């Protein structure tokens, strides 16, 4: 069966450990079963770079009473444990996760991860754009872009559509088809 989690982060500053929102969408047996979003008080609080705020719209006031990453990690990890992780532009999101885990002194789980851009490129060749928004528009998926839960869920939906197009129905097939693109956290 096809099991994975899609993940997305929004950050407060240029620093990778400055996560201010995290979204995880859990896929079990090829179906979305849960999407969870956390606002996070970043270490830079109350400072947010205005450029980051312009992208996602999350302000210091939004996270003033939010938990810090170390306070939500165990719940998030339970959703991710043992799963394949997929993110759109995965090098960014994997980097944020790595940096947050390092910053708070957590052990890094051994997670395989893929970028949904590489999955999309393998599935839909010769598109002019492979960004999350253009791919969502192409598939008539409407969402609130640059909010972590929405982005994670759209990443999951696009990945499922791409896997369907590639006739991939099980995790071992994902590994076979995408092995060159698979990375470890």
C-alpha positions as CSV (number, residue, x, y, z in Angstrom):
1,X,0.0,0.0,0.0
2,X,1.0,3.6,-0.5
3,X,1.8,5.3,2.9
4,X,3.6,8.6,3.3
5,X,3.4,12.0,4.9
6,X,3.7,15.3,3.1
7,X,5.3,18.1,5.1
8,X,5.6,21.8,4.8
9,X,7.2,24.6,6.8
10,X,6.9,28.3,6.9
11,X,9.8,30.2,8.5
12,X,10.1,33.6,10.3
13,X,13.5,34.5,9.1
14,X,16.2,33.3,6.7
15,X,17.4,30.9,9.4
16,X,16.3,27.3,8.8
17,X,15.5,26.7,12.4
18,X,13.0,29.6,12.5
19,X,9.9,27.5,11.7
20,X,6.8,29.5,12.5
21,X,4.3,27.0,11.0
22,X,4.4,23.3,10.3
23,X,1.9,21.2,8.4
24,X,1.8,17.4,8.0
25,X,-0.6,15.5,5.8
26,X,-0.8,11.8,6.5
27,X,-1.6,9.3,3.6
28,X,-2.4,5.7,4.5
29,X,-3.3,3.1,1.9
30,X,-3.3,5.8,-0.8
31,X,-5.9,8.0,1.0
32,X,-5.4,11.3,2.9
33,X,-6.4,10.4,6.5
34,X,-5.3,13.5,8.4
35,X,-3.8,17.0,8.0
36,X,-2.4,18.7,11.0
37,X,-1.1,22.3,11.3
38,X,0.8,23.9,14.1
39,X,1.7,27.5,14.5
40,X,5.1,27.6,16.2
41,X,6.9,30.3,18.2
42,X,10.3,30.5,16.6
43,X,13.6,31.2,18.5
44,X,13.8,34.6,16.8
45,X,10.4,35.7,18.4
46,X,9.3,38.4,18.3
47,X,11.4,39.2,15.3
48,X,10.0,38.1,11.9
49,X,11.7,39.2,8.6
50,X,9.2,41.4,6.7
51,X,10.0,39.4,3.5
52,X,8.9,36.2,5.1
53,X,5.7,37.7,6.5
54,X,5.0,39.1,3.0
55,X,5.1,35.5,1.7
56,X,3.0,33.6,4.3
57,X,1.2,36.3,6.2
58,X,2.1,34.9,9.6
59,X,3.0,37.6,12.1
60,X,4.6,37.6,15.6
61,X,1.1,38.3,17.0
62,X,-0.1,35.0,15.4
63,X,2.5,32.9,17.3
64,X,2.7,34.9,20.6
65,X,1.1,32.1,22.6
66,X,2.0,29.2,20.2
67,X,4.2,26.4,21.4
68,X,7.9,26.2,20.4
69,X,9.1,23.4,18.0
70,X,10.3,21.3,20.9
71,X,6.8,21.3,22.4
72,X,5.1,20.0,19.3
73,X,7.8,17.7,17.9
74,X,6.7,14.5,19.7
75,X,3.1,14.8,18.3
76,X,4.5,15.6,14.8
77,X,7.0,12.7,15.0
78,X,4.2,10.3,15.9
79,X,2.4,11.3,12.6
80,X,5.6,10.8,10.6
81,X,7.2,7.8,12.3
82,X,8.3,5.1,9.8
83,X,6.8,7.0,6.9
84,X,8.2,8.2,3.6
85,X,8.3,12.0,3.8
86,X,7.4,14.1,0.7
87,X,7.7,17.8,0.4
88,X,7.5,20.3,-2.5
89,X,11.0,21.7,-2.8
90,X,12.0,19.0,-0.2
91,X,15.6,20.3,0.2
92,X,14.1,23.4,2.0
93,X,11.6,21.5,4.2
94,X,14.1,18.7,5.1
95,X,16.6,21.5,5.9
96,X,14.1,23.2,8.2
97,X,13.3,20.0,9.9
98,X,17.0,19.1,10.3
99,X,17.8,22.5,11.7
100,X,14.9,22.6,14.1
101,X,15.9,19.1,15.4
102,X,19.5,20.2,15.8
103,X,18.6,23.5,17.5
104,X,16.5,21.7,20.1
105,X,18.9,18.8,20.5
106,X,16.5,16.1,19.2
107,X,17.7,12.9,17.6
108,X,17.0,12.9,13.8
109,X,14.7,10.0,12.7
110,X,15.9,8.0,9.8
111,X,13.3,9.1,7.2
112,X,13.5,8.6,3.5
113,X,12.2,11.7,1.7
114,X,11.3,12.7,-1.8
115,X,10.7,16.0,-3.5
116,X,7.2,16.2,-5.1
117,X,8.8,18.3,-7.9
118,X,10.8,15.3,-9.0
119,X,7.8,13.1,-8.8
120,X,5.8,15.6,-10.9
121,X,8.6,15.8,-13.5
122,X,8.6,12.1,-13.8
123,X,4.8,11.9,-14.2
124,X,4.0,15.0,-16.2
125,X,6.9,15.6,-18.7
126,X,7.5,19.0,-20.4
127,X,5.3,21.2,-18.3
128,X,6.5,24.8,-18.2
129,X,6.3,25.1,-14.4
130,X,6.5,22.7,-11.6
131,X,5.8,25.0,-8.7
132,X,3.1,24.0,-6.2
133,X,0.7,26.7,-7.3
134,X,1.0,26.0,-11.1
135,X,0.6,22.2,-10.5
136,X,-2.4,22.7,-8.3
137,X,-4.0,25.0,-10.8
138,X,-3.4,22.5,-13.6
139,X,-5.2,19.9,-11.5
140,X,-8.0,22.3,-10.3
141,X,-6.9,22.1,-6.7
142,X,-7.7,25.2,-4.8
143,X,-5.8,26.1,-1.6
144,X,-4.4,28.9,0.6
145,X,-0.8,28.9,-0.7
146,X,2.0,29.4,1.7
147,X,0.1,28.1,4.7
148,X,1.8,24.9,5.9
149,X,-1.2,22.6,6.3
150,X,-2.7,23.6,2.9
151,X,0.7,23.3,1.2
152,X,1.3,19.9,2.8
153,X,-2.1,18.6,1.7
154,X,-1.8,19.9,-1.9
155,X,1.7,18.2,-2.0
156,X,0.0,15.0,-0.9
157,X,-2.8,15.3,-3.5
158,X,-0.4,16.1,-6.3
159,X,1.9,13.2,-5.3
160,X,-1.0,10.8,-5.2
161,X,-2.1,12.0,-8.7
162,X,1.5,11.6,-10.0
163,X,1.9,8.2,-8.5
164,X,-1.4,7.1,-10.1
165,X,-0.2,8.4,-13.4
166,X,3.0,6.4,-13.0
167,X,1.0,3.4,-11.9
168,X,2.7,3.3,-8.5
169,X,0.5,1.8,-5.9
170,X,2.9,0.6,-3.1
171,X,5.8,2.1,-1.2
172,X,8.3,-0.5,-2.6
173,X,7.3,0.7,-6.1
174,X,7.9,4.3,-5.1
175,X,11.4,3.2,-4.1
176,X,11.9,1.4,-7.4
177,X,10.6,4.3,-9.6
178,X,12.2,7.2,-7.6
179,X,15.3,5.6,-6.2
180,X,17.7,8.1,-7.8
181,X,15.7,10.9,-6.2
182,X,15.3,9.3,-2.7
183,X,17.2,11.1,0.1
184,X,17.6,10.3,3.8
185,X,17.0,13.0,6.5
